[in-house]
């Protein structure tokens, strides 16, 4: 009996934090992709700035390249699943999450 592998969207649902991008950050961001996201699952607050750090080239790729968020369709059509560890920086009441383990669908 064969079982179909889970879809990327199904895998994202298992993440401890799920984000919905609402606005991208343009300009120079180094190698990272930055966007403002609403939290749809998890305890990081309601809205955060997320810095999606590039995945090292030796790692297996799964999901969409984070640079896709800067293209069309609007970023809100994407969903991001985060797995730890991540780093949180709070400055003047604004939360920034630096993530390196994520999947975008």
Secondary structure, 3 states (H helix, E strand, C coil): CCCCCCCHHHHHCCCCEEEEEEEECCCCCCCCEEEEEEEEECCCCCEEEEEECCCCCCCCCCCCCHHHHHCCCCHHHCCEEECCCEEEEEECCEEEEEECCEEEC
